[in-house]
Amino acid sequence: MKAQVFRGVNQLSFEEIPVPQVETDEVLVQVQVVGLCQSDIKKIRYPLYEPPRIFGHETAGIIAAVGSEVRGWQVGQRVAVMHHIPCMRCAYCLNENFSMCDVYKNISTTAGFNASGGGFAEYVKVPGHIVQNGGLIAIPDEISFEEASFVEPTNCCLKAVKKAQIAPGQTVLITGAGPIGLMFVMLVKYFGAKAIATDLLPSRIEKALNVGAEAAFDARDPDLAAKIHAITDGLGVDVTLLAVPSDKAFFQALDCTRKGGKILFFAEFPDELEIPINPNILYRREIDLMGSYSSSYRLQALSADIVFHRRIDVSALISDRYPLKDLSAAVEQAIAPSADTYKILIYP
């Protein structure tokens, strides 16, 4: 089969490799589409993992083979694939910190080499632990593979929305109107809150309004905080979701978030970046700082329900489609997006 093999920093090699052989408790999925995620891009561009590996994890496809011990799944079924499932027994899982679980972190779907998602290939193998514990989700007939590939990123965003306890009637600032920021706009609106978005690109500011934001501003606007306070009767927003790794965005969040509000870090910042802050700002204004990383097992069914019943319009986020052989070009476009670049999908 063909696969895009990570051979080193910024080195993707389109190669012919063996189709993974399934064990008795495993399932093989023929990949139909896989989303290009910012985390994939970071793994390709920075020395975070030893090569060789095959990345890609927002995967939807068709079951091509099942092990002899597998029950409940058959060749030909259309499935969305979750690339991580927690153990449900460790201290992290018992506290519902599923993404901190060692099993969650270390057992993944694979197309070969060290298991790393494997979606950037024609076939991906799903380990028994994932098969047996809900990591395959049947796709309804009326839902496209493209839509189904959004179940995993929807889960990640939904986890952040739930963690920040966003509720009807609240106002939420979303910094960054890329594909993740736009999904936040949709989810915030779906749960009855009002979304305000910021970005640097006029096209993305307009897109945020089109998908449901109450207001959207240029992040460089020197009057941003004043405008947001005017919209919120002088209080500031209840929650800010940081969907871009920017220290400037964080300080804007401090200016725009009300007393007693929350600021949630969703984007991963560069390791070398440090943000100086006077702790009295948090103490006196009772600002909660929190982070949200990856998906939540508890929200898997709700995420699928939101996508499969089209409670948000994930198709509106798709801007580009690339064949697998052109993955490097897709990555370059994501790094330097055009005015109309949003979610990029990859086809084997």
N, C-alpha and C positions, 0 to 999 in steps of 0.2 A: 504494500500500500504506500501511498505518498504521505509525507508528513513534513512539517516545518520543525526542524531540530535546532534547539538552542545550543550553539557551539562555543559561546563566549559572549562577552559584552558587545551588543549590537551586531552579533553574528548569527543570522538565521540561515539554515541550510535546507533547501527543499530536496528531500531525499526519498529514496525507495527503502523501506524498512519492512521487517516481517509483521504480518498481522498478529496481534497478541493472541496467545492461546489461552482459552478459558479453563479454569479449574472447575471442579464439580459444583461449587457454590457460586460461580461467577456468571456474569452476563456480558456479551459483546454487543456494542451498539454501533451501527453505521451512522456516522455523523452527517446530519443534513445541513445544519447551520450552527455557528458558534459566535457569540458576541465577543467583540474586542473590548476588554476591560482595562481601566487605568492600571490596575495591579499587574496585568500581563505586561503592559508597556514598561513598568518599573523593573520587572524581573528581566526583561530583555535589555534594558538600557544601563542597568547598574549591576555591579558585582555582588549580587545578593545570594546567588545559588551557583553551585558547581555544575558545569555542563558535563555530559549532554543531558538535556531534558526536553520534554514537549509540554508546552503550556497550553492554556485555553480551558476555560471551565464553565462558561455560560452555554451549555451544550443541549441541543435537542436532536433526536435522531430516531432510527428504527432498530428494534432489537434484531440482531443478525444471528445470534447463537445464544443458547442457554445451557448451563451445566446440568448434569444429570440429577443433582439434588435440589435444583431451583424449583420452587413452587409459586404459582400465581402469575408467572410471566411466560410469554410465548413469542417465538419468532414472528416478526411482522408487526408487533405492537409499536405504536408511536409513543415515545417517552421523552420527558425532560429529565435531565440527569443532575442530581446534586452531588458535587464532588467531595463533600465532607459530611460525615454523620458522627455525632459525639458518642461516647461510650454509655452515657446515662447513669454511671455508677460512681465516678470519681467525685472528689469534693467540689470541683468546679461545676460539674453537671448538676449536682445536688443543690447548688446555689444558682442554677440556671445561667451560669457563665459558660455556655456551651463552646464558644469559640476559643476558650482557654484550655480546653480538654486536650490532653496529649494524643488521644486516639483521633480526635477531630483534626488536629494539626498534621498527623503523621500518616494517616491512611487516606489515600486519594485515588481517584480514577486515573488511568494511565494508558498511554499508547506505546509505552516502551521506556527503557532506561529508568531513572528514578521517578517514581510516581509524582506527577506535578500537574494534574488536571487532564492533559492529553487531548483536549478538544481540537487542537490544531493538527488534525490527522484525519484520515478517512474512516478509521475505526478507533474506538476507545473501549477499554475493558473496565468493568465496574466490579470492584472487589466484593466478596461475599458479605462482609460486614455492612457495606452500603446497600447491597441488594436486600438483605434480610431486615434492615431497619429503616425502610422508607425512603431510600435515596433515589428510587425510580418513581416518577410520577406519570401516570397515563395521561396522554394528551387527548382531549375531546375531539371528535371528528371535525367540528366546525372551527377549530383553532389551528392556525398555521404553525409550522415549525418556527418561523420567525417570532411570532408572538410568544410561543412556549419558551424560547431562549431567554425571555425576560423574567422567568419565575425566580431565578437565583438573585439577580440584582434587585428585583422588587423586594425580596426577603431582606436583603441587606439594608435597604432604605426604610422598610417597614420597621425593622428592629430599632433604628434610630428614632423614628417617630414615636414608637411605643416607649422607648427608654426616656425620651424627653417629656412623656406624658402630655403630648399635644391633644387638646380637647376642643370640642365645638365652641365657637365664639372667640377663641384666642387668635392672636396675630403672630405670625412666624416670619422672621427674616431668613432668607436663603441666600448665602453668598456664593455666587457662581451659577450660571444658567447653562452649563453643559448638560449632557444627557442625565447625569445623576441629579444635578440641581433641578432640572425640569421634571424628573420623576418625583422629587420632593414636592414641587409645586402641585403636581397632580394628587399626590397622597394627602398632603395637607388639606387641599380643598375637599377631597373625598371624605375626610374625617371631620369636616365641618368647621375648619379653621380658615383664616385668611392668610394668604401667602404674599409676601413682598420679596422680590428678587433683585439681585444686583449682578452686573457683569460688565466687562470692558467692551464687548462687541455689540454694536447697535442691533444687529440681526438677532442676537440671543436675547437681548432685552425685549424685542418685539415678540420673539417666540415665547418667552415666559408669559407675556400677556395673553398670547393666543391659546396657551394650554391651561390658563386659569388663574394666573396671578392677579391680585387686586391692584398691584402697582409694581413697576420695575424701573430701576434707576441705573445710571452709569456709576460704577463703583468709585470712580475718581471725582464724583461731584462733591465739591467742598461743602455744600449745604445738605449732604445726605442725612446726617443725624437730625438736623432741624426739620427736614421734610418728613422723616419717619415719625418724629415726635408730633408733628402736626397731624399726621394720619391717625395717630393713636391717642389723641386727646391729651398730649403732653406726657404720657407715661413711658413710651417706648414699647418695643415688642415683648411678648411673653417668652418667646424662645428664639434663639438664633441657631441655625444649622450651618456650620462651616463646611461647605462643599468644595472649597479650594484651599490648598496649603499655603496660605498667605498670612504673615504676621500683621500686615496692614488690615486685612479682613478681620482678624481677631480684635484689633484695637477699635475698629469700626463697630464690631459687635458689642464691645464694652460700652461704647457711646450710645448705642441704639437699643440695648436691652434694658428693660425696666428693673427697678428694685424688686428683689425677690424672683427674678427671672432666671432662665437657664441658657447656657451656651454649650452646644454640643460639637465636639470635634469629630467630623466624619472623614475628611480627607487626611491622608498620611503626609506629614511634614518631613522635609529633609532631616536626617539625623543630626546634622551639624547645627541646625537652627535652634536657638534658644530665645525665649520670649521673656523679657524682664517685666515684672508686674509688681506693683505695690499691693501686698496682701490685704491691706486695709480696704481696698476697693471691693474685694470680695466680702470681707467681714462686715463693713458698714452698710453695703447695699444688698447683702445676702444673695449674691450671685452664685449659682451652682455651675461649676465646670464639670463636664463629663465627656467621655469618649464612647464611640460605638464602632466596633470592628467586625466585619464579616456578617454572617447570617445567624439566625436563631432557629434551632430545631422546632421550638414551640410555635413558630410563626409560619412553618412550611405550608400547612394546609390553607391558612388564610392568604398567603402570598399566591398560591395556585388559584384560589377562588377569585382573587382580585384580577388576575390576568385572564383566567379562562372565562370569566363572566364579563370581561371587558369593562370593569368598574373604573379603570383608568385606560387611556388610549395609548398603549405602548407603541403601536405602529407609528404614531405621530413623532416618535423620537428617532426613527430610522432615517438616516440621511444617505448612507453609502453602503454598497455591497461589493466585496472583493472576492475573487477566487483565491483559494488557499495558496496558490503559487505566488501571489502578489502580496503576501502578508507584510513583507517589509515596507512596501509602498503604503499599505493601510496604516502601519505604525507611524510612518513619517507624516501622513495626513493628520493623524490624531495629535501628534506632537505640535504641529504647526497648522491648526485648523483654519479652513477657509470660513467665510462669513456664514456658510450654511452647513458646516460640519457638526453633526450631533452624534448619534450612535452609529458605529460601523459594524457591519456583520460580515462574517467570513464563511465562504462556501467551499467545501472540499471538491 
